[in-house]
Amino acid sequence: MDKVRCAKDDGSPRKIDKNPTKSSGVQMQARSSKELMAKKIQQIKQEKIDKLHETLQGNNREMVQEILEVVD
């Protein structure tokens, strides 16, 4: 018989998967949902910071090009 577990005594049994599905992206392990949410928020903030840095670098290159055109 398959292994089953219930969240509550009167709950319906659910099968326990031997091979849980893997999610794409960065794997996060946390002890609680609050920790998981905090890690996810931190990841989103870091992605936004990285995107801003890329944008600023692109703007800096364009500004240098405009200055060179004005000087010429």
C-alpha positions in Angstrom: 0.0 0.0 0.0 1.2 3.5 -0.8 2.3 5.8 2.1 -0.3 8.3 2.9 -0.5 11.2 5.4 -3.3 13.4 6.7 -3.0 17.0 7.8 -5.7 16.5 10.4 -7.3 13.4 12.0 -10.5 13.8 10.0 -8.6 15.0 6.8 -8.5 13.0 3.6 -5.3 11.0 3.1 -2.9 12.1 0.4 -0.2 10.1 -1.3 3.4 11.0 -0.5 5.5 11.4 -3.7 8.8 9.7 -3.7 10.1 12.1 -6.3 8.7 15.6 -5.7 8.5 17.9 -8.6 11.3 20.4 -9.0 10.5 24.0 -9.6 12.4 26.1 -12.1 14.7 28.9 -11.0 16.5 29.3 -7.8 15.8 26.7 -5.2 15.0 28.1 -1.8 14.8 26.2 1.4 13.2 27.8 4.4 11.9 26.6 7.7 8.7 28.7 7.5 6.6 30.5 4.9 7.7 33.8 6.4 11.4 32.9 5.7 10.5 31.7 2.2 8.6 35.0 1.5 11.5 37.1 2.8 14.0 35.2 0.6 11.7 35.6 -2.4 11.3 39.4 -1.7 15.1 39.7 -1.4 15.6 37.9 -4.7 13.1 40.2 -6.4 14.9 43.3 -5.0 18.3 42.0 -6.2 16.9 41.4 -9.7 15.5 45.0 -9.7 18.9 46.3 -8.6 20.7 44.3 -11.3 18.3 45.6 -13.9 18.8 49.2 -12.8 22.6 48.8 -12.9 22.3 47.5 -16.5 20.1 50.5 -17.4 22.5 53.0 -15.8 25.5 51.5 -17.6 23.6 51.7 -20.9 22.7 55.4 -20.2 26.3 56.2 -19.3 27.5 54.7 -22.7 24.9 56.8 -24.6 25.9 60.0 -22.7 29.6 59.5 -23.5 28.7 59.0 -27.1 26.6 62.2 -27.1 29.5 64.1 -25.5 31.9 62.8 -28.1 29.6 63.9 -30.9 29.2 67.4 -29.5 33.0 67.7 -29.1 33.6 66.6 -32.7 
